[in-house]
Amino acid sequence: MHTFAYERPATLPEVVALLGRHGTDARLLAGGTDLIIRLRDGTLHPGVVIDLKRVAELCPAIREEDGRLAIGATTVMTDIAADPRVRRDFMALAEAAAVVGSVQIRNRATLGGNICNASPAADTAPPLLVYGAEVVAAGPGGSRRIPIADFFVRSGQTTLEPGELVTAIELPLPRRRMGAVHVRRSRRRGHDLASVTLCCGVDEAGWTRLAYGSVGPRPVLAVDESGMLADPDAPEAARAEILERLFTDASPSPRSMRASPAYRLAMLRTLGARALRTAIQRLAEE
Ligand SMILES: Cc1cc2nc3c(=O)[nH]c(=O)nc-3n(C[C@H](O)[C@H](O)[C@H](O)COP(=O)(O)OP(=O)(O)OC[C@H]3O[C@@H](n4cnc5c(N)ncnc54)[C@H](O)[C@@H]3O)c2cc1C
């Protein structure tokens, strides 16, 4: 590993000042489960690493406020998976957090790190898209909100501006009942990124929100507002056609070593149909 300076700021303004001073030569460290690997393998070589763990304003927290559930950026997967408010209103996010890596990884891996790393395979991305999350960013110009659907650009790149960091991820509390589920396909259990990740949510108005990842440069959200997909009594052929249309933005890379494009697309359809059934069932059980 090459050498770098290490900073451990105590406040958010200090972090922003450090980012301003060092620009692209700085990297933020949250849980380190992505960053440390990339420092070790030499794909990243920042001059300074800024540790977020002692920043007072960023201490891990899950809070309900103003009709939203705010999850602090440094909150780890273990805490998200176990939180009763997440499990009550955002079950698919709890399910996604519960399958990230292993127990050890989940005890370190943060929600902010998961989305800022911007892997197309990030497990929390599909549920955050389905639930219409907003990313709260802080930077030299103050604080702003970014809809999660506008956050991901491609692997490793987000729409954060230079000098910005994520302070929280906010989920609007549901105004309509929704049944939702997160599913994934990986080569083996645990310790592996998924070949396909998918979240499906069906609400009482009949809307279906389907988000999927690992089948293109960034996670995708597709919505059916016709009510047909969520209606088990609608003609099967029409439902199959709508479901197929929701997958049109899938474009898996042929260069991936994890799975071929044909396999990913086949799994996407299988998982999509399965998740849709589960989401409808969960809505009925609500
Ligand atoms: C063995 C193993 C298995 C894994 N399995 C999975 C899996 O199944 N599913 C999955 O989704 N991921 C998996 N991962 C990836 C990783 O654990 C997650 O992406 C994790 O959530 C990253 O969070 P972190 O806090 O460790 O991020 P870090 O490594 O600290 O940071 C990741 C990136 O985000 C930036 N960053 C961090 N926090 C912020 C912030 N607040 N604002 C702006 N930028 C920030 C960092 O600068 C860095 O570029 C796995 C990793 C390992 C090593």
The ligand as an SDF file (V2000), in Angstrom:
LIG
                    3D

 53 58  0  0  0  0  0  0  0  0999 V2000
  -15.8720   -9.3240    1.3890 C   0  0  0  0  0  0  0  0  0  0  0  0
  -16.7950   -8.2330    0.9430 C   0  0  0  0  0  0  0  0  0  0  0  0
  -18.1120   -8.5440    0.6340 C   0  0  0  0  0  0  0  0  0  0  0  0
  -18.9810   -7.5370    0.2160 C   0  0  0  0  0  0  0  0  0  0  0  0
  -20.2570   -7.8740   -0.0750 N   0  0  0  0  0  0  0  0  0  0  0  0
  -21.1310   -6.9150   -0.4760 C   0  0  0  0  0  0  0  0  0  0  0  0
  -22.4740   -7.2590   -0.7800 C   0  0  0  0  0  0  0  0  0  0  0  0
  -22.9040   -8.4130   -0.6770 O   0  0  0  0  0  0  0  0  0  0  0  0
  -23.2980   -6.2460   -1.1850 N   0  0  0  0  0  0  0  0  0  0  0  0
  -22.8730   -4.9490   -1.2980 C   0  0  0  0  0  0  0  0  0  0  0  0
  -23.6760   -4.0820   -1.6680 O   0  0  0  0  0  0  0  0  0  0  0  0
  -21.5990   -4.6170   -1.0110 N   0  0  0  0  0  0  0  0  0  0  0  0
  -20.7170   -5.5460   -0.6070 C   0  0  0  0  0  0  0  0  0  0  0  0
  -19.4230   -5.2250   -0.3230 N   0  0  0  0  0  0  0  0  0  0  0  0
  -18.9860   -3.8400   -0.5120 C   0  0  0  0  0  0  0  0  0  0  0  0
  -18.9940   -2.9390    0.7520 C   0  0  0  0  0  0  0  0  0  0  0  0
  -18.9630   -3.6830    1.9280 O   0  0  0  0  0  0  0  0  0  0  0  0
  -20.2020   -1.9770    0.7530 C   0  0  0  0  0  0  0  0  0  0  0  0
  -20.2560   -1.2360   -0.4400 O   0  0  0  0  0  0  0  0  0  0  0  0
  -20.1570   -1.0330    1.9620 C   0  0  0  0  0  0  0  0  0  0  0  0
  -21.4660   -0.5930    2.2290 O   0  0  0  0  0  0  0  0  0  0  0  0
  -19.2600    0.1740    1.8000 C   0  0  0  0  0  0  0  0  0  0  0  0
  -19.3760    0.9700    2.9520 O   0  0  0  0  0  0  0  0  0  0  0  0
  -18.0850    1.4480    3.7660 P   0  0  0  0  0  0  0  0  0  0  0  0
  -18.5860    2.2550    4.9010 O   0  0  0  0  0  0  0  0  0  0  0  0
  -17.2050    0.3150    4.1010 O   0  0  0  0  0  0  0  0  0  0  0  0
  -17.4280    2.3800    2.6430 O   0  0  0  0  0  0  0  0  0  0  0  0
  -15.9140    2.8520    2.4950 P   0  0  0  0  0  0  0  0  0  0  0  0
  -15.0780    1.7350    2.0140 O   0  0  0  0  0  0  0  0  0  0  0  0
  -15.4490    3.5800    3.7030 O   0  0  0  0  0  0  0  0  0  0  0  0
  -16.1360    3.9200    1.3190 O   0  0  0  0  0  0  0  0  0  0  0  0
  -16.5600    3.5170    0.0410 C   0  0  0  0  0  0  0  0  0  0  0  0
  -16.4760    4.7150   -0.9160 C   0  0  0  0  0  0  0  0  0  0  0  0
  -17.4530    5.6870   -0.5900 O   0  0  0  0  0  0  0  0  0  0  0  0
  -16.8520    6.9300   -0.2000 C   0  0  0  0  0  0  0  0  0  0  0  0
  -17.6230    7.4040    0.9370 N   0  0  0  0  0  0  0  0  0  0  0  0
  -17.8600    6.7310    2.0900 C   0  0  0  0  0  0  0  0  0  0  0  0
  -18.6940    7.4280    2.8640 N   0  0  0  0  0  0  0  0  0  0  0  0
  -18.9920    8.5590    2.1950 C   0  0  0  0  0  0  0  0  0  0  0  0
  -19.8230    9.6900    2.4710 C   0  0  0  0  0  0  0  0  0  0  0  0
  -20.5160    9.7960    3.6040 N   0  0  0  0  0  0  0  0  0  0  0  0
  -19.9160   10.6860    1.5400 N   0  0  0  0  0  0  0  0  0  0  0  0
  -19.2200   10.6060    0.3730 C   0  0  0  0  0  0  0  0  0  0  0  0
  -18.4130    9.5600    0.0600 N   0  0  0  0  0  0  0  0  0  0  0  0
  -18.3020    8.5510    0.9610 C   0  0  0  0  0  0  0  0  0  0  0  0
  -15.4020    6.5910    0.1180 C   0  0  0  0  0  0  0  0  0  0  0  0
  -14.5330    7.6860   -0.1040 O   0  0  0  0  0  0  0  0  0  0  0  0
  -15.1350    5.4500   -0.8590 C   0  0  0  0  0  0  0  0  0  0  0  0
  -14.8430    5.9520   -2.1390 O   0  0  0  0  0  0  0  0  0  0  0  0
  -18.5260   -6.1970    0.1030 C   0  0  0  0  0  0  0  0  0  0  0  0
  -17.1990   -5.8780    0.4400 C   0  0  0  0  0  0  0  0  0  0  0  0
  -16.3470   -6.8890    0.8570 C   0  0  0  0  0  0  0  0  0  0  0  0
  -14.9390   -6.5260    1.2130 C   0  0  0  0  0  0  0  0  0  0  0  0
  1  2  1  0
  2  3  1  0
  2 52  2  0
  3  4  2  0
  4  5  1  0
  4 50  1  0
  5  6  2  0
  6  7  1  0
  6 13  1  0
  7  8  2  0
  7  9  1  0
  9 10  1  0
 10 11  2  0
 10 12  1  0
 12 13  2  0
 13 14  1  0
 14 15  1  0
 14 50  1  0
 15 16  1  0
 16 17  1  0
 16 18  1  0
 18 19  1  0
 18 20  1  0
 20 21  1  0
 20 22  1  0
 22 23  1  0
 23 24  1  0
 24 25  2  0
 24 26  1  0
 24 27  1  0
 27 28  1  0
 28 29  2  0
 28 30  1  0
 28 31  1  0
 31 32  1  0
 32 33  1  0
 33 34  1  0
 33 48  1  0
 34 35  1  0
 35 36  1  0
 35 46  1  0
 36 37  1  0
 36 45  1  0
 37 38  2  0
 38 39  1  0
 39 40  1  0
 39 45  2  0
 40 41  1  0
 40 42  2  0
 42 43  1  0
 43 44  2  0
 44 45  1  0
 46 47  1  0
 46 48  1  0
 48 49  1  0
 50 51  2  0
 51 52  1  0
 52 53  1  0
M  END
$$$$
